[in-house]
Amino acid sequence: MRTEVLVVGAGPTGLFLAGLLATRGVEVVVLEQRSRPAEHSRAIGLHPPALHALEGLGMAEAAVAEGVRVRRGVGYGDGAGPGSLLGELSLDRVDARFPFVLTLPQVCTEQLLAARLEELAPGTVRRGREVTGLRQSAAGATVVARAGEAEEQWEARVVIGADGTRSRVRELAGVGSTARDWGDHYLMGDFDDPDGEPGAHIHLHRDGVVERFPLPGGRRRWVVHTGRERVPERAGELAGRAFERIGLAPEPDTATMLSAFTVQRRLAGRMVSGRTVLAGDAAHGISPIGGQGMTLGWLDALALAPLLQDLVQGGPGRPGRLSADDRPGGRLEDHPGFARFDARRRRAARIAARQAEVNMLLGRPMPSAACRVRDATVRTALAAGARNRLARLYTMGWAGRS
Ligand SMILES: Cc1cc2nc3c(=O)[nH]c(=O)nc-3n(C[C@H](O)[C@H](O)[C@H](O)COP(=O)(O)OP(=O)(O)OC[C@H]3O[C@@H](n4cnc5c(N)ncnc54)[C@H](O)[C@@H]3O)c2cc1C
């Protein structure tokens, strides 16, 4: 079987990139190992650059209609009750068109993306196909996929590894990666939220951070730092720890999702290698704290789509193929456009990873003396003129320039 661009992985990155390629008239197929879409609501935060990216597929309005617009973040220090309030961050000035962070569970975002892709190019996503082999040549690549008992072979001019942090494509392409395990554990869950208050609340307690974010449908995401300990995935465990720290807790019986996770950073040594390009978590798995992963993947896709179009259809004013095809070996990293993509997108990932790690360090358990210093610093930052810059930083305002 043949296609121009073969995307491995129908997560948010793969679906979004395939949608962009379809709008550009580029033939694309997506192979996904799962036979059904995932049901786990991992990412909930869509920053303004993500919403601008969705506009490219004509989807921003639909997403905004389904999500909750978070226009302010409220920070609390050690302790409980109103006395722990450190200050507030308004998002009113972070973006002219989208002055908010949208919360929408990843399952809903993926559903919207899949439906849009199906409209643009029906049958693009082939489910139940696990990619197990990859062979590259000067003109393209051959991919082997297991489909139940059968095996399929796909020929493509370029293969995109959008297959997540444990990327098989990255491994098959021989691309190394560096990993750092921070050993910080969290318990996360989605619960009923009778208040329905649309602010994001971050409690920097001495026993570890408690975070509360509004979700559509009168729900709220709770995240609790559990120190170096991986605790059982139980709603009562999460609610008990939250209550001990801040005197507030979700109703355990209303949990629809629970997950214990640990923070890891994994960055690929290269995003472009031969006829393979990595995108999204396959290229850069960063800490979920701060919620930047999905936005990063979409920005990879936005930068990559025009390069792939040029590769397949010929560059602007040039009827032939992109010059990478004329070079010995056909390696995409030899082409200036792909080389620039590689450098810029890995730089953006490093910035996001560092920011996520600062967030994580601020929310770690710490002795009360250290808490007092941290709280005073955060209170000053939230009160000072730097507030708008901070708001832009936390909503990935830097991402459009990197
Ligand atoms: C707890 C948690 C909370 C998070 N919160 C946020 C947030 O609020 N905001 C945010 O932006 N990000 C958040 N993230 C990160 C976000 O979920 C990821 O960045 C995002 O899912 C990455 O998308 P992706 O498409 O690159 O990879 P994935 O979502 O991992 O998708 C990869 C796809 O590839 C498929 N696949 C894998 N191997 C193969 C194979 N060999 N053959 C075929 N298919 C294959 C998988 O089945 C999967 O469908 C969070 C992550 C976690 C864990």
The ligand as a MOL file (V3000), in Angstrom:
LIG
                    3D

  0  0  0     0  0            999 V3000
M  V30 BEGIN CTAB
M  V30 COUNTS 53 58 0 0 0
M  V30 BEGIN ATOM
M  V30 1 C -1.7330 13.2190 33.3690 0
M  V30 2 C -1.4760 14.0620 32.1520 0
M  V30 3 C -2.0610 15.3290 32.0610 0
M  V30 4 C -1.7780 16.1320 30.9540 0
M  V30 5 N -2.3210 17.3860 30.8650 0
M  V30 6 C -2.0630 18.1620 29.7860 0
M  V30 7 C -2.7040 19.4490 29.5950 0
M  V30 8 O -3.5020 19.8990 30.4030 0
M  V30 9 N -2.4180 20.1460 28.4420 0
M  V30 10 C -1.5570 19.6470 27.5090 0
M  V30 11 O -1.3270 20.3160 26.4820 0
M  V30 12 N -0.9590 18.4390 27.6410 0
M  V30 13 C -1.1930 17.6890 28.7530 0
M  V30 14 N -0.6520 16.4470 28.8460 0
M  V30 15 C 0.2060 15.9670 27.7710 0
M  V30 16 C -0.6170 15.4810 26.5800 0
M  V30 17 O -1.5180 14.4780 27.0040 0
M  V30 18 C 0.3440 14.9380 25.5430 0
M  V30 19 O 1.3110 15.9250 25.2780 0
M  V30 20 C -0.3940 14.5790 24.2490 0
M  V30 21 O -1.2750 13.5080 24.4230 0
M  V30 22 C 0.6410 14.2010 23.1860 0
M  V30 23 O -0.0350 13.8650 22.0190 0
M  V30 24 P 0.6760 12.9410 20.9370 0
M  V30 25 O -0.3380 12.7910 19.8530 0
M  V30 26 O 1.9980 13.4930 20.5990 0
M  V30 27 O 0.9290 11.5450 21.6680 0
M  V30 28 P -0.1510 10.5040 22.3260 0
M  V30 29 O -1.3340 11.2520 22.8600 0
M  V30 30 O 0.6240 9.6790 23.2410 0
M  V30 31 O -0.6350 9.6800 21.0730 0
M  V30 32 C 0.1880 8.7100 20.4740 0
M  V30 33 C -0.7080 7.7350 19.7100 0
M  V30 34 O 0.1450 6.8200 19.0070 0
M  V30 35 C -0.3620 5.5130 19.1360 0
M  V30 36 N 0.7600 4.5680 18.9690 0
M  V30 37 C 1.8020 4.3710 19.8080 0
M  V30 38 N 2.6450 3.4360 19.3140 0
M  V30 39 C 2.1130 3.0250 18.1330 0
M  V30 40 C 2.5170 2.0670 17.1480 0
M  V30 41 N 3.6480 1.3510 17.2690 0
M  V30 42 N 1.7230 1.8970 16.0550 0
M  V30 43 C 0.5730 2.6300 15.9050 0
M  V30 44 N 0.1430 3.5300 16.8130 0
M  V30 45 C 0.9140 3.7370 17.8980 0
M  V30 46 C -0.9650 5.4970 20.5480 0
M  V30 47 O -1.9270 4.4590 20.6900 0
M  V30 48 C -1.5810 6.8820 20.6330 0
M  V30 49 O -2.9130 6.9130 20.1630 0
M  V30 50 C -0.9280 15.6390 29.9390 0
M  V30 51 C -0.3830 14.3460 30.0360 0
M  V30 52 C -0.6400 13.5630 31.1350 0
M  V30 53 C -0.0370 12.1820 31.2190 0
M  V30 END ATOM
M  V30 BEGIN BOND
M  V30 1 1 1 2
M  V30 2 1 2 3
M  V30 3 2 2 52
M  V30 4 2 3 4
M  V30 5 1 4 5
M  V30 6 1 4 50
M  V30 7 2 5 6
M  V30 8 1 6 7
M  V30 9 1 6 13
M  V30 10 2 7 8
M  V30 11 1 7 9
M  V30 12 1 9 10
M  V30 13 2 10 11
M  V30 14 1 10 12
M  V30 15 2 12 13
M  V30 16 1 13 14
M  V30 17 1 14 15
M  V30 18 1 14 50
M  V30 19 1 15 16
M  V30 20 1 16 17
M  V30 21 1 16 18
M  V30 22 1 18 19
M  V30 23 1 18 20
M  V30 24 1 20 21
M  V30 25 1 20 22
M  V30 26 1 22 23
M  V30 27 1 23 24
M  V30 28 2 24 25
M  V30 29 1 24 26
M  V30 30 1 24 27
M  V30 31 1 27 28
M  V30 32 2 28 29
M  V30 33 1 28 30
M  V30 34 1 28 31
M  V30 35 1 31 32
M  V30 36 1 32 33
M  V30 37 1 33 34
M  V30 38 1 33 48
M  V30 39 1 34 35
M  V30 40 1 35 36
M  V30 41 1 35 46
M  V30 42 1 36 37
M  V30 43 1 36 45
M  V30 44 2 37 38
M  V30 45 1 38 39
M  V30 46 1 39 40
M  V30 47 2 39 45
M  V30 48 1 40 41
M  V30 49 2 40 42
M  V30 50 1 42 43
M  V30 51 2 43 44
M  V30 52 1 44 45
M  V30 53 1 46 47
M  V30 54 1 46 48
M  V30 55 1 48 49
M  V30 56 2 50 51
M  V30 57 1 51 52
M  V30 58 1 52 53
M  V30 END BOND
M  V30 END CTAB
M  END
